Amino acid sequence: MKEIRLHGRGGQGAVMAAGMLASSLVHGGKYATAVGSFGPERRGAPVMSFLRFDDNPIRQNTRVYHPDCLIVIDPRLAYTTDIFSGLKKAGILVINATKVDKDLYSPDVSIAGVIDATKIGLEEIGAAITNTCMMGAFARTTGWLQLDSLLISLEERFAGKVLEKNIRCVKRGFEEVNVLDVK
């Protein structure tokens, strides 16, 4: 079983991203569950969401304490909270950032997918909405998910111009992520 923890702030779509990734994985033939954790339920407050997937049914529906992968939607959280807590050895980091800050990374990170999702969100959507771009970056960085499955999950959530903009964000996240071996 693979476990992913997403870190963001209220209003950035971390919980929605976990749900759409779970749907994408199901479309790809996997079993998946997504769980949100909200703390203080207000815009801007730190938020975590959790995703598990496997080839077999998943009975666990709790927080992820020892993730294989971290998706960091708000890069400022890396400086204020211990986002790397429990990360498994040879873990994967997918982070919304403009550059690689190797001093910031946990020694347990082996691969980092770095993408300026904020820039892409501003260019494609007209707002700093980054969750769908981060989904594309996750798919490319990990190789655990096909781009086609992601696009199907977007069609379940969005329509019209909003769908078109989010499709562009996912594709750009997939194509523009800088995947680095940080060991």
Beta strands, then each sheet from edge to edge (+ up, - down):
strand 1: 2-9
strand 2: 31-37
strand 3: 46-54
strand 4: 69-72
strand 5: 91-96
strand 6: 109-115
strand 7: 178-181
sheet 1: 2+ 3- 1+ 4+ 5+ 6+ 7-
end
